[in-house]
Amino acid sequence: MAKNITKSLVVALAGLALGFGMSYYLLKPEIAIASESNETERSIPPKKKSNGIDGIDVSHHNPIDKHWKAVASGNDLHFVYIKATEGATHRDSMYKKNSRQARKYGLKVGAYHFFTMTSSPRKQFENFKKATVKKEMDLIPMIDVELYKDKKGWHIGKYYTNNKKQFRAMRDNIKTLVNLFEKEYGCKPMIYCTCCSYNMLIKGNVSDCPIYLGHYAKKPGVKNYTIWQYSDKGTIKGYPHHIDVCKFAKGKSMADILLSHRKK
């Protein structure tokens, strides 16, 4: 009889414990749910949000060389154009390092040449060609054409012009340089220009080239462009300074600027 009482007591206590445990989780279901939810959050990395910026452009003026990893991982960037050369002799001191680091961390890289009127198109092209490696260029090359006006008149760099003959020389040199790029890379180069540069030197001359428009306003000032650089005071994650930022025109994408399928 004593054994039966002991057995009954053990069974009763076990049932009580089981009932208490079930009641606790029924009353506090969020404990089990929270545990499962936390495990799910840890296993799925947060989705990278787009900040509306498709690309950037840099030169040695931008101290970005130590920030490429953070810039590439922290932003929804698709590409970067990096200055390679200027005129017939100048080569950007940071081009190789910037290009190597940007590509290392997954960004598509393009090189650009700053056009001048102090040397021939042929010499400028040779400078660019020697400073860059075609197989390391993901994007079509770009020529930077910047025409400005001050008290002395219209000028590109230190070259001033105030008559039709000199303007014609500018347009001819740009066209010659574009033709040299096209022959070498199998595609029209991108042209970076302001609205002024476009209207006076590009339009009707080499306007069949893709246009990278530099115009800091609420709306682009040119209709037929591929990329719009809308600010030189942009901010991106991982870089503590202002930077040039841009975005594709509606209907344009990376497919319009990739060099890979055009390489010879």
N, C-alpha and C positions, 0 to 999 in steps of 0.2 A: 504493500500500500504506500509506503514512503517513496519508493522508486517512481510510482505512477504520478505522485504529487510533484516530484522534482521534474519529471519529464514534461508535465503539463505547464509548470512554471516557466521552463526554458522556451517552450513553444509560444507561450503568451508574450514573453518579453521580446522574442524575435519578431513577432507580428507587430508589436507596439512600435519597435524601432523602424520597421519597414513602413508602417503607416505614417510615422512622423516624418520620415525622409521624403515620401511622396507628397505629403501635405506641404512641406517646406518649399519644394520646387514648384508645386502648383501655385503657391502663394507668391513665390519669387521667380517667375519664369524668365525675367530679364537677365538673371545671372547666367543661365545657360546660353541664352541668345547672344549676350554681350561677348561671351567667350568665343563663340563661333564667328561672330562678326569681326572681332579683332584679328582673328587668324586669317580671315579673308582679306582684310585691309593690308595685312603684312605681306601677303602673297601676291597681290596685284599692285604694281607700282602706279603712282598717280599719273594721270594723263597730262601730257605737256600742253599747256594752253597757248594758243596763238595770240600774239600782241598786234597783229595787223601789219607786221613788217616782214617783207619777203627777203630782203637782202641789205647789205651794207657795202661801202667801199672805204678803203683805207690806204694810207701811205706811211712814210716814216714819221709824219706829223702826229700819227695816232699811236700812243704807247700801248699797243694791244698785245704785244708778243707773249706776255706772261698770262694772258687772260683767255687764250683761245679755247681751252677745255671748258671753262665756265660759260663762255659765250656760246659755244656750239651745243652744249647740253641744256642750257637754261632758256633758250629761245627757239622759236619755230622758224629759224632762218633756213633758206634754201640755198643761198649763194653769197659769195663775197668777191668783189673786184678789187684787185691789189695793184697799186702803181708799180710799174716795172722800170719805165724809162721816160726821159724827157729830152727832146731835141736829138742831136747827133751824138752826144757824148755822156750825158748824165744818166746814171743808173741809181734807182732808189736803194739806199743802203739796207733797207729792211725787207725788200721784196722776197728774197729766197727764204729767209726765216719765216716770214708771215705765211708764205705760200705753203711751205712744208708743214707748219703747225696747223694751219686751217684744214688742210687735206687730211692730216693725221686724225683729227677729231670729227671727220665726216662731212665737212662743208665742201660744196662744189666751188671751185676756184677759177677765176678769170683774171687775166693780166691786162693792164691798160697802159697806153703811151700818151704822154702829154705833148700835143702838137705845138710846134713853134714855127716862126718864119725866119729864123736866123741860120737855118741850114736846109739843105735840099731834102726832099721827100725820100730819096734813095738812101741817104746817110741816116736819116731818122729810122727808116725801116730796118736797116742793117743793125743799128744799135739795139732795137727791140728784139730782133731775131736772135742776136748773140746773147742777150741777157736772159732769155727765156728758153724753156724746153717744151717743145710741142706736146709731148706725151704727158706732161704734167699740167697741162691746161685743160680743164673740164669744160670751160665756156668759150664761146667765140671771143676773139680778142677785141679790145675796145680802143678807140682813138678819142682823146679828150680835146675838144675844140672850144676854147673860151675867148670870146670877143667882148671887150669892155670899152667904155667911153669915159674919158675924164676931160679936164680943161684943154689938154693938148690934142684931143681927138680920139678916134677909134684905134684900138690897139690889141694885139695878141702878145702878151708879155711886154717886151721892150720895143716891139716892132709897131710903129704908128703908121696909119694910112688915112688919107683924107681925099683920095681921088679914085675914079673908076678903074684906072689901070692897076693900082695897087690892090684894090678889092678883087679884081679879076685874077691877080697873081695868087692871092690867098685861096680863092676858090679852086684854081688850077692845081695848086700844091696839095690841097686836101684831096682832090679827086685822084691825083697821081698816087698819093699814099694809100688811099682806099683800094686802088687797083693792085698795088703791090701786096697788100694784105690778102686780098681775095685770091690772088694767084697762088700765094704760099699756103693758105689755110683752107682753100676750097669753099669759102663762104664770104659773104659781105661782113665786114667788121661792124660791131656796134659803134655808134657815134654818141659820145656824151656831149651835150650842148645845152646852153640856156636858150630861152625863147628868142633872144636877140641873135645869138649865134645861128640858130636854126633858120630864122627868117632871112638873114643876110648872107650866110655862107653855105648852108646845107640844102635848104629848099630849092628844088629845081636843079640841083647840082649832084648831090649824092643822097637824095631823100629816099632812095630805095633801100638804104641801110637801116637796120633796126635802130631806133632812137632811144637813148637813155637821157631823159629830160630832167635837167636840174632847174626846178622852179618852186620857190618856197612860198606857196600860197594855198588857199583852200581848194583851188581847182587847178589842174594843169593848163598851161597857156597854149599848148599845141595839141591838135587832135590825134594825129597819127604817130603815136609813140608806143614803145614796148614796155619800158620801165620808167616810172616817175620817182625821181628823188625829191621828195616833198619837204625835207627838212635837213639842215646841217646841225641841228641841236637835238637829235633824237637820243633816246635813252634805251639801253638794253640791259638785261640781267647779266651780271658777271663782269661788267665793264664800268668803271667809275667816272667816265668822262662822256661828254657829248660826242655824237658820231653821226655821220651821214646815213640816213635811212631811206629806203625806197620800197615800192611795191609794183607788182605787175599791173598793166592796163587790163581792163575787163576783156576776157577771152584769150589772154596771153598767159604763158606758163613756162616752166623750165624747158619744155620741148622746143621753144622758140630760140633758146640761147645756148643749148648744149652743143659742144663741138665734137663730141665723140663719134657721131655717125657721119661727120663731114671730114674727119681727118684723112689725109692721104697716106 
